[in-house]
Amino acid sequence: MLFAGSIGRTDFPRGNHGDLIRSITTKLWPLGDHVQFVPGHGPMACFSDERRSNPFVADSVLARASL
């Protein structure tokens, strides 16, 4: 689950943080930066904004994590 400025919780049974991040980056990002979405909670958002500033899945955050 992707939210504006956040991601869904992975601390529930069968939750997996790595799988969630991988799903967002491999299934959602390829749809294009122009895509807007309405998350289950919070305001409408755009993939380009999330790729720039989301503290969990921003491109800069993921680049640092892969070092």
MODELLER restraints for C-alpha pairs under 7 A, 6 or more apart:
rsr = mdl.restraints
at = mdl.atoms
rsr.add(forms.Gaussian(group=physical.xy_distance, feature=features.Distance(at['CA:1:A'], at['CA:7:A']), mean=5.71, stdev=0.5))
rsr.add(forms.Gaussian(group=physical.xy_distance, feature=features.Distance(at['CA:1:A'], at['CA:8:A']), mean=4.81, stdev=0.5))
rsr.add(forms.Gaussian(group=physical.xy_distance, feature=features.Distance(at['CA:2:A'], at['CA:8:A']), mean=6.19, stdev=0.5))
rsr.add(forms.Gaussian(group=physical.xy_distance, feature=features.Distance(at['CA:2:A'], at['CA:39:A']), mean=6.68, stdev=0.5))
rsr.add(forms.Gaussian(group=physical.xy_distance, feature=features.Distance(at['CA:3:A'], at['CA:39:A']), mean=5.43, stdev=0.5))
rsr.add(forms.Gaussian(group=physical.xy_distance, feature=features.Distance(at['CA:3:A'], at['CA:41:A']), mean=6.93, stdev=0.5))
rsr.add(forms.Gaussian(group=physical.xy_distance, feature=features.Distance(at['CA:4:A'], at['CA:42:A']), mean=6.77, stdev=0.5))
rsr.add(forms.Gaussian(group=physical.xy_distance, feature=features.Distance(at['CA:4:A'], at['CA:43:A']), mean=6.63, stdev=0.5))
rsr.add(forms.Gaussian(group=physical.xy_distance, feature=features.Distance(at['CA:4:A'], at['CA:45:A']), mean=5.55, stdev=0.5))
rsr.add(forms.Gaussian(group=physical.xy_distance, feature=features.Distance(at['CA:4:A'], at['CA:50:A']), mean=6.76, stdev=0.5))
rsr.add(forms.Gaussian(group=physical.xy_distance, feature=features.Distance(at['CA:5:A'], at['CA:50:A']), mean=6.48, stdev=0.5))
rsr.add(forms.Gaussian(group=physical.xy_distance, feature=features.Distance(at['CA:5:A'], at['CA:54:A']), mean=4.59, stdev=0.5))
rsr.add(forms.Gaussian(group=physical.xy_distance, feature=features.Distance(at['CA:5:A'], at['CA:55:A']), mean=6.76, stdev=0.5))
rsr.add(forms.Gaussian(group=physical.xy_distance, feature=features.Distance(at['CA:6:A'], at['CA:54:A']), mean=6.07, stdev=0.5))
rsr.add(forms.Gaussian(group=physical.xy_distance, feature=features.Distance(at['CA:6:A'], at['CA:55:A']), mean=6.85, stdev=0.5))
rsr.add(forms.Gaussian(group=physical.xy_distance, feature=features.Distance(at['CA:6:A'], at['CA:56:A']), mean=6.50, stdev=0.5))
rsr.add(forms.Gaussian(group=physical.xy_distance, feature=features.Distance(at['CA:7:A'], at['CA:56:A']), mean=6.93, stdev=0.5))
rsr.add(forms.Gaussian(group=physical.xy_distance, feature=features.Distance(at['CA:10:A'], at['CA:16:A']), mean=5.44, stdev=0.5))
rsr.add(forms.Gaussian(group=physical.xy_distance, feature=features.Distance(at['CA:10:A'], at['CA:17:A']), mean=5.48, stdev=0.5))
rsr.add(forms.Gaussian(group=physical.xy_distance, feature=features.Distance(at['CA:21:A'], at['CA:57:A']), mean=6.76, stdev=0.5))
rsr.add(forms.Gaussian(group=physical.xy_distance, feature=features.Distance(at['CA:29:A'], at['CA:47:A']), mean=6.92, stdev=0.5))
rsr.add(forms.Gaussian(group=physical.xy_distance, feature=features.Distance(at['CA:33:A'], at['CA:47:A']), mean=4.97, stdev=0.5))
rsr.add(forms.Gaussian(group=physical.xy_distance, feature=features.Distance(at['CA:33:A'], at['CA:48:A']), mean=4.44, stdev=0.5))
rsr.add(forms.Gaussian(group=physical.xy_distance, feature=features.Distance(at['CA:34:A'], at['CA:46:A']), mean=6.59, stdev=0.5))
rsr.add(forms.Gaussian(group=physical.xy_distance, feature=features.Distance(at['CA:34:A'], at['CA:47:A']), mean=6.55, stdev=0.5))
rsr.add(forms.Gaussian(group=physical.xy_distance, feature=features.Distance(at['CA:34:A'], at['CA:48:A']), mean=6.45, stdev=0.5))
rsr.add(forms.Gaussian(group=physical.xy_distance, feature=features.Distance(at['CA:35:A'], at['CA:46:A']), mean=5.67, stdev=0.5))
rsr.add(forms.Gaussian(group=physical.xy_distance, feature=features.Distance(at['CA:35:A'], at['CA:47:A']), mean=5.76, stdev=0.5))
rsr.add(forms.Gaussian(group=physical.xy_distance, feature=features.Distance(at['CA:36:A'], at['CA:44:A']), mean=7.00, stdev=0.5))
rsr.add(forms.Gaussian(group=physical.xy_distance, feature=features.Distance(at['CA:36:A'], at['CA:45:A']), mean=5.51, stdev=0.5))
rsr.add(forms.Gaussian(group=physical.xy_distance, feature=features.Distance(at['CA:36:A'], at['CA:46:A']), mean=4.10, stdev=0.5))
rsr.add(forms.Gaussian(group=physical.xy_distance, feature=features.Distance(at['CA:36:A'], at['CA:47:A']), mean=6.32, stdev=0.5))
rsr.add(forms.Gaussian(group=physical.xy_distance, feature=features.Distance(at['CA:37:A'], at['CA:44:A']), mean=5.75, stdev=0.5))
rsr.add(forms.Gaussian(group=physical.xy_distance, feature=features.Distance(at['CA:37:A'], at['CA:45:A']), mean=5.48, stdev=0.5))
rsr.add(forms.Gaussian(group=physical.xy_distance, feature=features.Distance(at['CA:37:A'], at['CA:46:A']), mean=6.07, stdev=0.5))
rsr.add(forms.Gaussian(group=physical.xy_distance, feature=features.Distance(at['CA:38:A'], at['CA:44:A']), mean=4.62, stdev=0.5))
rsr.add(forms.Gaussian(group=physical.xy_distance, feature=features.Distance(at['CA:38:A'], at['CA:45:A']), mean=6.55, stdev=0.5))
rsr.add(forms.Gaussian(group=physical.xy_distance, feature=features.Distance(at['CA:50:A'], at['CA:58:A']), mean=6.04, stdev=0.5))
rsr.add(forms.Gaussian(group=physical.xy_distance, feature=features.Distance(at['CA:51:A'], at['CA:57:A']), mean=6.40, stdev=0.5))
rsr.add(forms.Gaussian(group=physical.xy_distance, feature=features.Distance(at['CA:51:A'], at['CA:58:A']), mean=4.15, stdev=0.5))
rsr.add(forms.Gaussian(group=physical.xy_distance, feature=features.Distance(at['CA:51:A'], at['CA:59:A']), mean=5.39, stdev=0.5))
rsr.add(forms.Gaussian(group=physical.xy_distance, feature=features.Distance(at['CA:52:A'], at['CA:58:A']), mean=5.20, stdev=0.5))
rsr.add(forms.Gaussian(group=physical.xy_distance, feature=features.Distance(at['CA:52:A'], at['CA:59:A']), mean=6.43, stdev=0.5))
rsr.add(forms.Gaussian(group=physical.xy_distance, feature=features.Distance(at['CA:55:A'], at['CA:61:A']), mean=6.72, stdev=0.5))
